Each structure stands twice: as structure tokens, then as C-alpha cells.
Amino acid sequence: MLKSTDAGLTWSEIMVESNDTLFSVFFVNAETGYSSGTKGRLFKTTSGGVLGLNQTSTEIPNAYSLEQN
């Protein structure tokens, strides 16, 4: 995974502790972000990716819903 702090002029690599394919990345602010991977895995960072993404779940939910804020 790559990270930019200057609108895409330069990029740096972020450590992801998994070999899973990541499908989506969403940041709620400059520090807290989430990513989803294969097999229902979820990843979270609270350091803007400085310390990498940590796996937060390995369970595949039976049902889920998405709502727009």
C-alpha cells in the first residue's frame, strides 16, 4: 500500500501485516483509516499509516449493512 502526504507528488510504502489482497481504503480523518481484504479481513490504522495497518478482524460476517452518513 502507498501513502501520499503532498497530494500525490511523492509516495511512501505503508507496512501491511498480511498477504491478502486489499480491496478498499477509507480514511475518516488524517490519522484513522480502514481497509478491507480477502476472506473478510479488516485492517485499521490510527497513525495515518505511519505505523502500518493492523488486522482487526478475521471473521466473515453472516450479514452486514452499509449506510451513508
GUGUPA-885143 format. One line per 10 residues: number of its first residue (from 1); for each residue x, y, z of N, C-alpha, C, CB. Coordinates in steps of 0.05 Angstrom, whole numbers, plus 5000, padded with zeros to 4 digits. Glycine has a CB too. Example, Ala and Ser with C-alpha at 12.3 -4.5 7.8 and 13.67 -1.06 7.14 Angstrom:
BEGIN
1) 5264 4886 5156 5246 4910 5156 5264 4934 5156 5226 4911 5181; 5257 4955 5142 5273 4979 5143 5258 5001 5157 5282 4988 5114
***
This chain:
BEGIN
1) 5017 4977 5000 5000 5000 5000 5018 5024 5000 4981 5000 5024; 5009 5046 4987 5025 5070 4985 5010 5093 4998 5031 5077 4956; 5025 5113 5008 5014 5136 5021 5027 5162 5010 5018 5134 5052; 5010 5182 5007 5020 5208 4998 5011 5229 5018 5010 5215 4969; 5028 5248 5025 5021 5270 5043 5023 5297 5029 5039 5270 5068; 5028 5296 5002 5030 5321 4987 5014 5320 4961 5060 5326 4980; 4989 5310 4964 4970 5309 4941 4981 5292 4918 4964 5337 4931; 4996 5272 4924 5005 5253 4903 5031 5260 4889 4984 5251 4883; 5045 5280 4898 5071 5286 4885 5092 5265 4892 5081 5314 4894; 5092 5256 4917 5111 5234 4925 5095 5213 4940 5135 5245 4942
11) 5106 5189 4941 5092 5167 4954 5112 5151 4971 5079 5148 4933; 5102 5140 4993 5118 5122 5010 5102 5097 5016 5126 5137 5037; 5116 5075 5020 5103 5049 5025 5094 5047 5054 5122 5026 5018; 5070 5035 5058 5059 5030 5084 5060 5000 5089 5029 5041 5087; 5069 4992 5113 5070 4964 5120 5042 4953 5125 5088 4960 5145; 5036 4931 5112 5011 4916 5117 5018 4888 5126 4992 4916 5092; 5009 4881 5150 5017 4855 5161 4999 4832 5151 5015 4856 5191; 4998 4829 5124 4982 4808 5112 4990 4805 5083 4952 4815 5114; 4985 4781 5072 4989 4777 5044 4963 4779 5028 5002 4749 5039; 4942 4787 5042 4915 4789 5029 4915 4812 5009 4894 4795 5050
21) 4898 4808 4989 4892 4830 4971 4874 4850 4985 4878 4819 4944; 4881 4875 4983 4864 4896 4995 4846 4908 4974 4882 4918 5008; 4820 4911 4981 4800 4919 4962 4792 4949 4964 4776 4902 4964; 4792 4959 4988 4782 4986 4992 4797 4999 5015 4752 4985 4998; 4801 5025 5013 4814 5040 5035 4797 5065 5040 4844 5048 5027; 4792 5071 5065 4776 5094 5072 4787 5107 5098 4747 5087 5076; 4793 5133 5096 4803 5148 5120 4781 5166 5129 4828 5164 5113; 4775 5165 5156 4755 5183 5168 4768 5210 5175 4743 5170 5193; 4794 5211 5178 4809 5236 5182 4838 5230 5174 4807 5245 5212; 4856 5248 5180 4884 5245 5172 4898 5221 5185 4899 5270 5177
31) 4888 5212 5208 4901 5191 5223 4887 5164 5222 4903 5200 5252; 4861 5163 5222 4846 5138 5225 4835 5129 5198 4823 5141 5245; 4844 5105 5190 4836 5094 5165 4830 5064 5167 4856 5099 5143; 4814 5054 5148 4806 5026 5148 4811 5015 5120 4777 5022 5157; 4816 4989 5118 4818 4975 5093 4806 4948 5095 4848 4974 5083; 4794 4938 5073 4783 4911 5073 4799 4893 5055 4753 4911 5064; 4801 4868 5063 4817 4849 5048 4802 4824 5042 4843 4843 5062; 4816 4804 5030 4804 4779 5024 4796 4764 5050 4823 4761 5008; 4777 4746 5047 4767 4729 5070 4755 4746 5092 4790 4712 5080; 4744 4769 5086 4731 4786 5106 4749 4800 5125 4713 4769 5121
41) 4775 4801 5120 4793 4814 5138 4791 4844 5137 4822 4806 5132; 4792 4857 5160 4791 4886 5162 4817 4895 5175 4767 4895 5179; 4827 4918 5166 4851 4930 5176 4846 4959 5185 4874 4928 5155; 4861 4968 5205 4857 4995 5215 4884 5008 5221 4839 4995 5240; 4886 5034 5217 4909 5049 5226 4899 5073 5241 4927 5057 5202; 4914 5080 5262 4907 5105 5277 4930 5124 5277 4900 5097 5307; 4949 5119 5259 4973 5136 5257 4976 5147 5228 4998 5121 5265; 4955 5148 5213 4957 5157 5185 4973 5138 5168 4968 5184 5184; 4976 5113 5177 4992 5094 5162 5022 5094 5169 4989 5098 5133; 5030 5112 5187 5058 5114 5195 5067 5087 5207 5063 5137 5214
51) 5051 5076 5224 5058 5050 5237 5046 5026 5222 5049 5050 5265; 5035 5031 5199 5023 5009 5183 4994 5004 5190 5039 4984 5186; 4983 4983 5177 4956 4975 5182 4956 4950 5198 4940 4971 5155; 4939 4948 5219 4937 4925 5235 4911 4910 5231 4940 4932 5265; 4912 4884 5229 4888 4868 5225 4869 4871 5249 4894 4839 5219; 4844 4877 5244 4825 4879 5266 4804 4857 5266 4811 4906 5264; 4802 4841 5245 4781 4821 5244 4790 4799 5224 4754 4832 5236; 4782 4774 5230 4787 4752 5212 4760 4737 5206 4807 4732 5223; 4738 4747 5218 4713 4733 5215 4698 4744 5191 4696 4736 5240; 4684 4726 5176 4667 4735 5154 4639 4737 5166 4668 4714 5130
61) 4627 4761 5164 4600 4765 5176 4579 4750 5160 4593 4794 5177; 4558 4741 5174 4535 4728 5161 4519 4749 5146 4518 4714 5181; 4517 4773 5157 4502 4794 5144 4514 4821 5152 4471 4793 5152; 4511 4841 5136 4521 4867 5142 4505 4888 5127 4551 4869 5135; 4507 4912 5135 4494 4934 5121 4512 4958 5119 4467 4942 5134; 4509 4974 5099 4524 4998 5095 4505 5021 5094 4541 4998 5069; 4511 5042 5109 4494 5066 5109 4511 5091 5103 4480 5068 5136; 4499 5109 5089 4513 5134 5083 4508 5153 5106 4503 5146 5056; 4530 5166 5115 4528 5186 5136 4516 5212 5126 4555 5191 5149
***
